[in-house]
Amino acid sequence: MTTTSDPTEVPQLSTEDQKAKEAYFTASQSQLIWARFKKQRAAMIAAIVLFVLIVSGIFAPFLSPYDPTIAGRNKDYTNGAPQIPQFCDKNGCTMRPFIHAVERERSMATNFRWVTTINEDVRVYMTFLPKGDDYHLFGFIPGDRHLFGVEEGFIHLFGTDEDGQDIFSRTLHAVWTSLQVGTIGVFIAFVLALIIGGVSGYYGGWLDGVIQMITDAVRTVPAIPLFMAVAAFMPPEMTAEERFFYISLILGFIGWPTLARRVRTHLLTERNQEYVLAAQLCGASPSHVIRRHLLPSFTSYIIVDLVISFPYMVLSETALSFIGLGLKDPVSSLGVMLQKATSADVMLNYQWYFIPVLFFIALVMAFVFVGDGLRDAADPYSEANK
């Protein structure tokens, strides 16, 4: 005799399924976003790349063998090709990495250009944690140890530029400089956007109209002519640190309108909700309602907007430095380094100048993929989360 199951009977879940279901319903918003973000392979790979680049920039003084600001570091190896460490050559193999010694001479065959000749009979062994140029890690921790070097002479993993500066050292410092400019710019834009967008969305009315007129006016200001005007008023004796500060400040002041509009739109929707009315009836001030109730209700979206804003800040700094309106030598930034790779002579003869371009592309694309992944993870109605 066969028995039929009751169609109204609720299937029993296993212990693991019950724990998973309970964890899902009790998880915080940040935990849900992280669980969705981990499902996106491209975003996770981009996050790893971004983490490596950020760490490389932070520890650039230690990871790079030389001070990138000293011109003529290796006067005998200007526009030198990259030197790749190896373990084997025609004379056999060794456990220690080494490079071959180089000799420089002018050749009639190349119109008396400097020609690099590799002497494969002379090995220059690498050393680790050698003493070198003094630096301050994080700006205040003094040190003089570097990750690697050579016993005699110099090593240039990415080659050198026309001034004899090590491109590898400059690239790591340039990544950190561009990240610093982007961070300061995003922070200024973030604070302005929260204040201006919060006031506009909470109060509405004529105040909202006036603020939106100002917002539209700021959005229509072209960045390039603005920086040209600012550059014309900057005194030539201005230090690199002062120029760095002004560039970050201007990028922040022209970058807040987009985020302010999003904050305003959300507050216009949420200000009539019951929890806001309850806080007002309890005597909470407008600033308290905005700060403690409205803004935390979409914190995840604000964080996503901040991450998405980073590549645009980095692109702005790079573009301005590239056309000569931003940072300049001896500061190492991606824009300054790209500026040196624009001549036809470099394109034809010194292709290693374009190695920093790869880091620039990787940095921007990593931010873009991470930002897109966070945006999809923060949106429960996204197709990626279904």
C-alpha positions as CSV (number, residue, x, y, z in Angstrom):
1,M,0.0,0.0,0.0
2,T,1.4,3.4,-1.0
3,T,1.2,6.6,0.9
4,T,0.8,10.0,-0.6
5,S,2.4,13.1,0.9
6,D,0.4,15.9,2.0
7,P,0.8,18.8,-0.5
8,T,0.3,21.3,2.4
9,E,3.1,19.8,4.4
10,V,6.1,22.2,4.8
11,P,9.4,20.5,3.9
12,Q,11.8,20.2,6.7
13,L,15.2,22.0,6.2
14,S,18.4,20.4,7.2
15,T,20.4,21.9,10.1
16,E,22.9,23.5,7.7
17,D,20.1,25.0,5.6
18,Q,18.4,26.4,8.7
19,K,21.7,28.0,9.9
20,A,22.3,29.5,6.4
21,K,18.7,30.9,6.3
22,E,19.0,32.3,9.8
23,A,22.4,33.9,9.0
24,Y,20.9,35.5,5.9
25,F,18.0,37.1,7.7
26,T,20.1,38.2,10.6
27,A,23.0,39.5,8.5
28,S,23.8,43.2,8.4
29,Q,23.7,45.2,5.2
30,S,27.5,45.2,4.9
31,Q,27.6,41.4,5.3
32,L,25.0,41.0,2.6
33,I,26.9,43.3,0.3
34,W,30.1,41.4,0.9
35,A,28.4,38.0,0.2
36,R,27.1,39.3,-3.1
37,F,30.4,40.9,-4.0
38,K,32.3,37.7,-3.5
39,K,30.1,36.0,-6.2
40,Q,31.5,38.4,-8.9
41,R,34.8,37.0,-10.1
42,A,35.9,40.1,-12.1
43,A,35.3,42.3,-9.1
44,M,37.2,40.1,-6.8
45,I,40.2,39.9,-9.1
46,A,40.1,43.7,-9.5
47,A,40.0,44.0,-5.7
48,I,43.1,41.9,-5.4
49,V,44.9,44.0,-8.0
50,L,43.8,47.2,-6.3
51,F,45.0,46.0,-2.9
52,V,48.4,45.1,-4.4
53,L,48.8,48.5,-6.0
54,I,47.7,50.3,-2.9
55,V,50.2,48.4,-0.7
56,S,52.9,48.9,-3.3
57,G,52.2,52.6,-3.2
58,I,52.2,52.8,0.6
59,F,55.5,51.0,1.0
60,A,57.0,52.5,-2.2
61,P,60.0,54.0,-0.3
62,F,60.9,50.5,1.0
63,L,60.1,48.5,-2.1
64,S,61.9,50.9,-4.5
65,P,65.7,50.7,-4.5
66,Y,66.3,54.5,-5.0
67,D,65.0,57.9,-4.3
68,P,63.0,58.8,-7.4
69,T,63.4,62.6,-7.0
70,I,67.2,62.6,-7.6
71,A,67.9,63.4,-11.2
72,G,71.1,61.9,-12.6
73,R,71.0,59.0,-10.2
74,N,72.8,56.9,-12.8
75,K,74.4,59.3,-15.2
76,D,76.2,56.5,-17.1
77,Y,72.9,54.8,-17.8
78,T,70.5,57.4,-19.1
79,N,67.6,56.1,-21.2
80,G,68.8,52.6,-20.2
81,A,66.8,49.5,-21.0
82,P,65.2,47.4,-18.2
83,Q,67.6,45.0,-16.4
84,I,65.9,41.7,-15.7
85,P,67.4,39.5,-12.9
86,Q,68.3,36.0,-13.9
87,F,69.7,32.8,-12.4
88,C,71.5,31.3,-15.5
89,D,73.6,32.5,-18.3
90,K,76.2,31.0,-20.7
91,N,78.6,30.6,-17.8
92,G,76.2,28.4,-15.8
93,C,73.6,28.8,-13.1
94,T,73.6,30.1,-9.5
95,M,71.2,30.3,-6.6
96,R,71.5,34.1,-6.3
97,P,69.8,36.4,-8.9
98,F,72.1,38.6,-10.8
99,I,72.3,41.1,-13.7
100,H,75.0,41.5,-16.2
101,A,77.3,44.6,-16.2
102,V,76.6,47.1,-18.9
103,E,78.9,49.3,-20.9
104,R,77.9,52.5,-22.7
105,E,79.4,53.9,-25.8
106,R,78.4,56.1,-28.8
107,S,78.1,54.4,-32.1
108,M,78.4,55.9,-35.6
109,A,75.8,53.4,-36.8
110,T,73.2,55.1,-34.7
111,N,74.2,58.7,-35.4
112,F,76.3,58.8,-32.2
113,R,73.5,57.8,-29.9
114,W,74.4,56.0,-26.7
115,V,74.5,52.3,-27.2
116,T,74.3,49.9,-24.3
117,T,76.4,46.8,-24.5
118,I,75.8,43.9,-22.1
119,N,79.0,42.3,-20.8
120,E,77.8,38.7,-20.2
121,D,81.1,37.8,-18.6
122,V,80.6,40.1,-15.6
123,R,77.9,39.3,-13.1
124,V,76.5,41.8,-10.6
125,Y,74.7,40.0,-7.8
126,M,71.5,41.3,-6.2
127,T,71.3,41.9,-2.5
128,F,68.3,42.1,-0.2
129,L,67.6,44.6,2.5
130,P,70.6,46.8,1.7
131,K,71.1,50.2,3.1
132,G,70.4,53.0,0.7
133,D,68.7,56.4,0.5
134,D,67.0,57.7,3.6
135,Y,63.2,57.9,3.6
136,H,60.3,58.3,6.0
137,L,57.7,55.6,5.7
138,F,54.1,56.9,6.2
139,G,55.8,60.3,6.4
140,F,57.2,59.9,9.9
141,I,58.9,56.5,10.3
142,P,62.6,57.0,9.3
143,G,64.4,54.2,7.5
144,D,67.2,53.5,5.0
145,R,66.6,49.8,4.2
146,H,65.3,48.9,0.8
147,L,63.9,45.6,-0.4
148,F,66.6,44.9,-2.9
149,G,69.7,46.3,-4.6
150,V,73.0,45.2,-6.1
151,E,76.5,44.8,-4.7
152,E,78.0,47.3,-7.1
153,G,76.4,50.0,-9.3
154,F,72.7,50.2,-9.9
155,I,69.8,48.0,-10.9
156,H,66.9,49.3,-13.0
157,L,64.0,46.8,-13.4
158,F,62.0,49.1,-15.6
159,G,65.0,51.0,-17.1
160,T,65.9,54.7,-16.7
161,D,64.6,57.9,-18.2
162,E,66.5,60.7,-19.9
163,D,67.6,62.1,-16.5
164,G,69.0,58.8,-15.2
165,Q,66.1,58.3,-12.8
166,D,64.9,54.8,-12.0
167,I,61.5,54.2,-13.6
168,F,60.6,51.4,-11.3
169,S,61.1,53.6,-8.2
170,R,59.2,56.5,-9.9
171,T,56.3,54.2,-10.9
172,L,55.7,53.0,-7.3
173,H,55.9,56.5,-5.9
174,A,53.7,57.8,-8.8
175,V,50.9,55.3,-7.9
176,W,51.0,56.5,-4.3
177,T,51.0,60.2,-5.3
178,S,48.0,59.7,-7.6
179,L,46.1,57.8,-4.9
180,Q,46.8,60.6,-2.4
181,V,45.5,63.3,-4.7
182,G,42.4,61.1,-5.4
183,T,41.8,60.5,-1.7
184,I,42.0,64.1,-0.7
185,G,39.9,65.2,-3.6
186,V,37.2,62.5,-2.9
187,F,37.2,63.4,0.8
188,I,36.6,67.1,0.1
189,A,33.9,66.2,-2.5
190,F,32.3,63.7,-0.1
191,V,32.0,66.2,2.8
192,L,30.6,69.0,0.6
193,A,28.2,66.5,-1.0
194,L,26.8,65.3,2.3
195,I,26.4,68.8,3.7
196,I,25.0,70.4,0.6
197,G,22.9,67.5,-0.6
198,G,21.6,66.8,2.9
199,V,20.4,70.3,3.5
200,S,18.9,70.5,0.0
201,G,17.0,67.2,0.3
202,Y,15.9,67.6,3.9
203,Y,14.5,71.2,3.7
204,G,13.4,71.3,0.1
205,G,11.4,74.4,-1.1
206,W,13.1,77.6,-2.1
207,L,16.3,76.6,-0.4
208,D,16.5,73.4,-2.5
209,G,15.9,75.5,-5.6
210,V,18.8,77.9,-4.8
211,I,21.2,75.1,-4.0
212,Q,20.3,73.2,-7.2
213,M,21.1,76.4,-9.2
214,I,24.5,76.6,-7.5
215,T,25.0,72.9,-8.1
216,D,24.2,73.2,-11.8
217,A,26.5,76.2,-12.1
218,V,29.4,74.2,-10.6
219,R,28.7,71.3,-12.9
220,T,29.0,73.5,-16.0
221,V,32.4,74.9,-15.0
222,P,34.9,73.3,-17.5
223,A,37.9,71.8,-15.7
224,I,40.6,72.5,-18.2
225,P,40.1,76.3,-18.5
226,L,39.7,76.5,-14.7
227,F,43.1,74.8,-14.2
228,M,44.7,77.0,-16.9
229,A,43.5,80.0,-15.0
230,V,44.7,78.6,-11.7
231,A,48.1,77.7,-13.2
232,A,48.5,81.2,-14.5
233,F,48.1,82.6,-11.0
234,M,50.4,80.0,-9.4
235,P,53.8,81.6,-8.7
236,P,56.7,79.6,-10.3
237,E,58.5,79.3,-7.0
238,M,55.6,77.3,-5.5
239,T,56.8,74.1,-3.9
240,A,55.7,70.7,-5.0
241,E,53.8,70.2,-1.8
242,E,51.8,73.4,-2.3
243,R,51.0,72.5,-5.8
244,F,49.9,69.1,-4.7
245,F,47.6,70.7,-2.1
246,Y,46.0,73.1,-4.6
247,I,45.4,70.4,-7.2
248,S,43.7,68.2,-4.6
249,L,41.6,71.1,-3.3
250,I,40.4,72.1,-6.8
251,L,39.5,68.5,-7.7
252,G,37.5,68.2,-4.6
253,F,35.6,71.5,-5.1
254,I,34.5,70.7,-8.6
255,G,33.7,67.0,-7.9
256,W,30.9,67.2,-5.3
257,P,27.8,68.0,-7.4
258,T,27.1,64.4,-8.7
259,L,27.2,62.8,-5.2
260,A,25.2,65.8,-3.8
261,R,22.4,65.2,-6.3
262,R,22.2,61.5,-5.2
263,V,22.1,62.4,-1.6
264,R,19.4,65.0,-2.2
265,T,17.3,62.6,-4.2
266,H,17.4,60.0,-1.5
267,L,16.6,62.5,1.3
268,L,13.6,63.8,-0.7
269,T,12.2,60.3,-0.7
270,E,13.0,59.4,2.9
271,R,12.2,62.6,4.7
272,N,8.5,61.8,4.8
273,Q,8.9,58.3,6.3
274,E,7.5,57.4,9.6
275,Y,10.8,56.9,11.4
276,V,11.8,60.4,10.4
277,L,8.5,61.8,11.7
278,A,9.0,59.9,15.0
279,A,12.4,61.4,15.5
280,Q,11.0,64.9,14.8
281,L,8.2,64.4,17.3
282,C,10.8,63.4,19.9
283,G,12.4,66.7,19.5
284,A,15.4,65.8,17.3
285,S,17.1,68.6,15.5
286,P,17.3,68.6,11.7
287,S,21.1,68.0,11.8
288,H,20.5,65.0,14.2
289,V,17.8,63.5,11.9
290,I,20.1,63.9,8.8
291,R,23.2,62.6,10.6
292,R,21.7,59.7,12.7
293,H,18.7,58.6,10.6
294,L,18.7,59.6,7.0
295,L,22.4,59.3,6.0
296,P,22.9,55.9,7.6
297,S,20.0,54.5,5.7
298,F,22.0,54.5,2.5
299,T,25.6,54.3,3.7
300,S,26.4,51.5,1.4
301,Y,25.4,53.5,-1.6
302,I,27.5,56.4,-0.5
303,I,30.5,54.1,-0.1
304,V,29.9,52.7,-3.6
305,D,29.8,56.3,-5.0
306,L,33.1,57.1,-3.3
307,V,34.8,54.1,-4.8
308,I,33.4,54.9,-8.3
309,S,34.6,58.5,-7.8
310,F,38.3,57.5,-7.3
311,P,39.1,56.6,-10.9
312,Y,37.7,59.9,-12.1
313,M,39.9,61.8,-9.6
314,V,43.0,59.8,-10.6
315,L,42.1,60.4,-14.3
316,S,41.7,64.1,-13.7
317,E,45.0,64.4,-11.9
318,T,46.8,62.4,-14.6
319,A,45.2,64.4,-17.4
320,L,46.1,67.7,-15.8
321,S,49.7,66.7,-15.1
322,F,50.0,65.2,-18.6
323,I,49.2,68.6,-20.2
324,G,51.4,70.5,-17.8
325,L,48.7,72.1,-15.6
326,G,49.0,69.7,-12.6
327,L,52.0,68.3,-10.7
328,K,55.4,68.7,-12.1
329,D,58.9,67.3,-11.6
330,P,60.4,66.4,-9.2
331,V,57.1,65.0,-8.0
332,S,56.4,61.5,-9.3
333,S,52.9,61.1,-10.5
334,L,51.4,59.0,-13.3
335,G,50.6,62.1,-15.3
336,V,54.1,63.5,-15.0
337,M,55.6,60.2,-16.1
338,L,53.2,59.9,-19.0
339,Q,54.2,63.3,-20.2
340,K,57.7,62.0,-20.8
341,A,56.4,59.3,-23.1
342,T,54.9,61.6,-25.7
343,S,57.9,62.3,-28.0
344,A,58.4,60.3,-31.2
345,D,62.0,59.5,-30.1
346,V,60.7,57.7,-27.0
347,M,58.1,55.8,-29.0
348,L,60.6,54.5,-31.5
349,N,63.6,53.9,-29.2
350,Y,62.7,53.8,-25.5
351,Q,59.5,51.8,-25.3
352,W,60.1,51.1,-21.6
353,Y,58.8,54.6,-20.9
354,F,55.4,53.1,-21.4
355,I,55.6,50.6,-18.5
356,P,54.0,53.2,-16.1
357,V,51.1,53.3,-18.6
358,L,50.3,49.7,-17.7
359,F,50.2,50.5,-14.0
360,F,47.9,53.5,-14.7
361,I,45.5,51.3,-16.8
362,A,45.5,48.6,-14.1
363,L,44.8,51.2,-11.3
364,V,41.9,52.8,-13.1
365,M,40.4,49.6,-14.4
366,A,40.7,48.0,-10.9
367,F,38.7,50.9,-9.4
368,V,36.1,50.7,-12.2
369,F,35.5,46.9,-11.7
370,V,35.5,47.2,-7.9
371,G,33.1,50.1,-8.1
372,D,30.8,48.3,-10.5
373,G,30.9,45.2,-8.3
374,L,30.0,47.1,-5.2
375,R,27.2,48.9,-7.0
376,D,25.7,45.6,-8.1
377,A,26.2,44.1,-4.7
378,A,24.5,47.1,-2.9
379,D,21.5,46.8,-5.2
380,P,19.3,43.8,-4.2
381,Y,17.3,44.1,-7.4
382,S,20.4,43.9,-9.6
383,E,20.5,41.1,-12.2
384,A,23.8,39.9,-10.7
385,N,22.1,39.2,-7.3
386,K,19.1,37.2,-8.7
